[in-house]
């Protein structure tokens, strides 16, 4: 009979994803907590919150994030365009997770030639701010099959982390 492993029984390879998640003006504590859990699960470098300050003491955020707030590096920038420019100077490739007229299906993009990525996600209601979006050369979207044209930001980030992890060279299985 199969039984679920406890946290102490579970082990996973210690690999670091060369990804920074830049969150443009997220507001929902549950979404922010979920992003911490995802960032920990995929072992990305850090989360950069921009625009609205994040309340790391929020009970809702803490319940959703569990202990991952302590494990995931994070920082706050007031101006998302300045934050993006900073990481571009450090050789991160900016990629927007947003449905646009020129976005590509995420599952069709190959990240084998990329070393470091800054993945930009937007506000729960309005997406990535237009001024920031125009500074990002690569836009990707998740192919969906229903009637809705969007999904929850933390769910979308999780799908993006998974799709990117399948082809990043530093993480490919030998």
Protein Blocks (a to p, Z undefined) as FASTA:
>chain_A
ZZdddfklpccdddddfbdcddehiablklmmmmmmmmmmnopabdcdehjacdfkbmkl
mmmnmmmlmmpccdddfblmlmmmmmmmnopacddddddfkbccfklpccklpfbdcddd
ddfklopafklmmmpmbdcddddfblbfbdcfklmmmmmmmmmmmmomklgcZZ
